Amino acid sequence: MTKEHDTMNSQTMDRADVSAAEVVSSVYTCPVPHSPQEVSGVRRHALGVLAAWGTPGTTAQEVVLVISEMVTNAVLHALPPAELRLFVYADGDRPVIRVEITDGGAAPVWPGTAPSPDESGRGGVVVDALAIRHGSVSRPSGTTTWWADLPAR
């Protein structure tokens, strides 16, 4: 299976476009506190939502790993506000879970504040390994939505 890596404009990739193009069966939205200490709470809450949707355990753990990487990136490297959205939709005959994180766009990088290579930089590899396809949308308003589609079963 080939992966699709997309940087799409807001006309081709938007929450409304997913809803219009495919049948969305479940939706979850949650504000993301702009604090690294809150990422574990977002993970726990998302895992509960995925369990309520009947997502199998291994699949739910993979989705939560992607959520963790994307939320952490938004908290550490972007401006607030941030929001997590999860959708379950049909992609042909297979169910897909879409993870979206919308943030306030690029944060200023202050000299000497960049993390060391040992501390970060693997999130993209994790998302790439687990997602069917993923990408981002930057809007003129300054917000950015990072998204990833994962198999739901």
C-alpha positions, 0 to 999 in steps of 0.5 A: 500500500502506498502512502499519500503525503498531501499538503492541500489547500483549504478548498480541497481538504476541509472538515466540511469536504470530508463530510460532503464527500464521504459518510461521516458516522462519528465526530468528536471535538475537543479544545486542546489546552496549550500546555505539554502537561495536558497532552496525556489528558487529551490522549486518555479522553480520546482513548475513551471516545474511541472505545465508545465508538467500538474501535478495536484496542490495537487500532485505538492505541495507534490512533492515540499515538498519532493524536499524541504526536500531533497534539504535542507538536501543536502545543510545543511548536504553534500558537493557541488555540488548538482543537482536536477533531476525530471523525469516522467515515467510509472511504469506499468500503473501509472505515477510516478514522481522521485525526485533525489538529487545528492550531493558531499557526507558527509560533515564533522561535526564540534563539536557543529554545529549539529542542535538541535532536535527541528530544524530538523530531520523530513524530512525522515518522510515527504518523507516516508509519501508521497513517494511510495518508496525511497532510496539512492545510494552512489558511490565510487566517494563520491557522494550520490543520494537520490531519491523518487518516488511519484504518478504523479496523 
